[in-house]
Amino acid sequence: MVASKEKQRCRRCGKRFKKGGLAYRLKAELLSHFDGHIRDTGESLAELVGKIEEEMEEMTEEQLEKQIYQKFDYIVCPSCRDEIERFLNPPDEHEETK
């Protein structure tokens, strides 16, 4: 974390960090996923591609990129780090019944 005169805040909750206090850097990438299957809509491949091209023409470059790739780099406090970890790693269903 680069030192700056501006007070650092948690990206998620806005809590201010104390100098020398505990903070976490969250770096993540979201990439579109293709499972190898294209739904059969009854349209020809040319019609399907044409429809996709029309949809793309209505979108900005930023909107298109966001559909395919996003990169995140945030500083979060310990509480938000714990909540993010719980969200990304929910307990196994079987563990809850024990």
Buried (B, 14 or more C-beta within 10 A) or exposed (E): EEEEEEEBBBBBEEBEBEEEEEBBEBEEEEEEEEEEEEEEEEEEEEEBEEEEEEEEEEEEEEEEEEEEEEEEEBBBBEEBBEBBEEEEEEEEEEEEEE
